[in-house]
Amino acid sequence: MPDYQIVLPLLREWIGAISKKKIIYFVFSAIFVICDLPATQAQTQESTSAQVEALQKKLDSLQNQMTEVQAEINKLSGAPPAATPSNGTIDTQQAGRKTEVATELGTGQQNIGQATTTYETTSQDPVAAPRIDNEPLDPRYPGYFRLPGTRTFLKIGGYFKTDFIYDLKPAGDAERFIPSSIPTSPQPGVNNATVSIRPTRLNLDFLIPTEKFNVRFFLEGDLFGSNATTPRLRHAYAQVKNLLIGQTFSNFMDPDTGPDQLDFQGPNAQLLIRTPQIRYGFKIRPKTTFTIAVEKPSSDIDVKVQGFTAQPNSPSPDGTLQLRREMNSGHVQLAALFRSVSGFVSGSSGPTDSVFAWGFNLTGSRKIGKDTTVYQVEYGNGIERYLNDTSGTGSDAALMSASHPGLRPLPVVGAYGAYQHYWIPKVRSSVIYGFAQVQNTDFQSGTAFHQSNYAAGNLIWNPIGSLNVGAEFLYGWRVNKDGSSGNAPRIMLSAKYNFVRGPETKKTK
């Protein structure tokens, strides 16, 4: 019998014993280190990170030694080379890296409720929204990786989305469903079809851990620029602890109450605007936060009366306040807006006219088993710029009369609600209804926007991973001040693929 056939079994047994001893030593070392951790919260994140890194290095060293020894045994016995590590080993290494990220950036969520983190939407953008203490929607930080040689973590996110749109009659905007753009007079043509990839977006999310808090830089763009698929900046902001500077969602709106739908625009009454701002927030108590912001102003005035024109200007920034309460079953938020609407009215003898405008916005969500309902109600004077359907219609203010051509902020009321239902874990539907109405002045043109209604229903399927496909039916109608009206139905088919998706989580029962 050849010598190596006698030696190899003994060598395998010896190696196995050594490996087992090292593994047992590693396990007991890990238990000792874990048990030795202080029970208090005084231990810093850097100390915890060092221990985790030390354990990870020991595990990697043992794995490398076992791989090298096994390769030598295979070489002597003529066995084929060892296969690459099993999926279990790869998963363990990935889990270790995720633990490292979560340890440095902070684990757990102190402010965000379960209903907010598990609510799934198709066209809305809650991941981009700033949060108190820069807390993530997913505390496992899926997709983040450390930039080599730095303490900075980066996630490259976004999604690719294609919409197939068919209008049964003229609907105004061909790619976004905006009831206020529906024509109220007969239009040539009967139907229209289009395909769009403009909702596709890409974002870069930088997180830099410090001893006491994380610093976040977020940048995002889509393809809804002025021409075809021209890039457009959506978000660009920096947040240090709870001080934010840059462009993002207005503090007056709620990024967590957008319906789960295929339409890119959203309901007519939804407050949805991104604007440059300076914002500061803090906790009043656990899961209750307060934020205040100073935002870029813009007066939306369009005088369509013969003999008069108006040139808008902005003498002071907009001010917003927000109070929010998070619960595991949902959340509720109340926001207030105070601003100045101003413009120089030509055709009058007076100087530039400026009027005070204000508004309130009540929003919330509620988890009902697996299902979720979201809602929003707003009312104010001169806040039309912030609403989906009235933004850009020149409805912030209007002339009162020919004898007194001063500006008057127009009252507006809006509301919408949506209900998301899961038929089975991979198939869901939402139904949405919205209403918006402006109180016009007698001196406004008869074609001025007065009221709109919005209705939608869909079916969305998640066949695999982060791919979602679905179909949606939308119906909207518009009414002008003089009573003329128009309506339009739309059918949409969409496919969306998220670039980053976290591990599967169990749906709430």
PyMOL commands that set and color helices and strands:
alter all, ss='L'
color gray80, all
select helices_A, chain A and resi 3-35+45-77+87-105+114-118+126-128+132-134+179-181+384-386
alter helices_A, ss='H'
color red, helices_A
select strands_A, chain A and resi 145-146+153-167+192-196+201-209+214-222+232-240+243-249+274-285+288-295+309-313+318-327+330-346+353-368+371-381+397-399+407-409+411-424+427-438+449-464+467-480+485-498
alter strands_A, ss='S'
color yellow, strands_A
deselect
rebuild
show_as cartoon
